[in-house]
Amino acid sequence: MAYILKIISKNLILILVISFLLYPVYTWSQSKLDFNGYISNMGQSSFAKDQNDNYQFLSDYIFHNRINLAYYANDNFTFHVQFRNQFIWGQTVKNFPGYAGNFAKDRGFFGLNFNWWEGSNNFMNTQFDRAYIEYMYNNLELSVGRQRVNWGRSLVWNPNDIFNAFSYYDVDYMERPGSDAFRMKYYFGTASAAELVTKLDSASNLSLAGLYKFNKWSYDIQFLGGYVDGQDFVIGTGWEGNIGSVAFRGEANYYRSQESFADTSGVFLASVGFDYLVGNKLTIQWEFLYNDPKTLIDINQNPTAIFQAPSTSKSLSFSEYNLFANLSYLVSPILTANLAGMYYPDYQGFFLMPAIDFSISSNLYFSLMYQYFNLEIENIRSGSNVAYARLKWNF
């Protein structure tokens, strides 16, 4: 009981969110309420060699339910709430006692990520990653609350996503995280707009940035600038267009520390990517990332950091140079095969991820995915494997 009271007192905003969820069921017009989501069941097995060349296996299962709600109050106001419930059980939870607690950590200002219970080998988690009010009037759009501010142009690494970075390796979170922010957007035309966003994180660090985007030479171009995470000034640019039949996109950011503004060289990140469609079935994607070595993710002491979402947009990888390629082939209208790979020169290593997606029906899907990392860490070459099987029903 004390634990429940602690959750309620710490997450007062959650009470308002739940009230919002329950109230429309009985009183609001169904024509104004949009409701959808999915249920998935995914099993995953990870295995790697230990120091004695023996394989160590970990098996886990994730029951995942997502709910998306939108209430259109009138022509101006819309209320959005989206959350996911996950019941996770298996050997990872059992063998790593702090896993459940780390899973429930919320990077936002409001505590909207919590565990209902934690067992010896399982736990139940709920995470609200969208809970915001949107106001639209003519060319003006305002939104406040937990929302996704998606400024990125690239497909894998997004330096321009300064408010909510994500991990490509997380195969079960396509929606990506949100931020507790106020966002103002003004449209000057169909392809031109200006934005101003301010955000607070769990440590009450302030981020404030603006973006202006427009279309020129058949390219969507954007420029941004601001102050992020209570410590850095940032400027950046991004673009998206075509070179003939090849899609060409990219983005770049430059950071300068507030505390050592005069005596530091700053931090620079840039990603560039191409997409090409061969016929109507084969898609080829290629992307390159440069991550300033001063801010690389340290995996020497914590190899699991590879799978975690970056804590900041100026630290998107553990290698200074990164190459990505992906082949996606439509085998039939109901079967798609993918093969993704990365190369990390700093570790003389690579990553491979073959996958297949099978459409059983219009709203029922089955996926098989396999991730293989091969890296040389502190002069020791090691490989790790993770296999996934997922059944997903959309409603």
Beta strands, then each sheet from edge to edge (+ up, - down):
strand 1: 33-49
strand 2: 55-72
strand 3: 77-90
strand 4: 113-118
strand 5: 122-137
strand 6: 140-147
strand 7: 179-187
strand 8: 193-200
strand 9: 206-216
strand 10: 219-228
strand 11: 232-243
strand 12: 246-257
strand 13: 267-278
strand 14: 282-291
strand 15: 321-332
strand 16: 335-344
strand 17: 349-359
strand 18: 364-377
strand 19: 380-394
sheet 1: 4+ 5- 3+ 2- 1+ 19- 18+ 17- 16+ 15- 14+ 13- 12+ 11- 10+ 9- 8+ 7- 6+
end
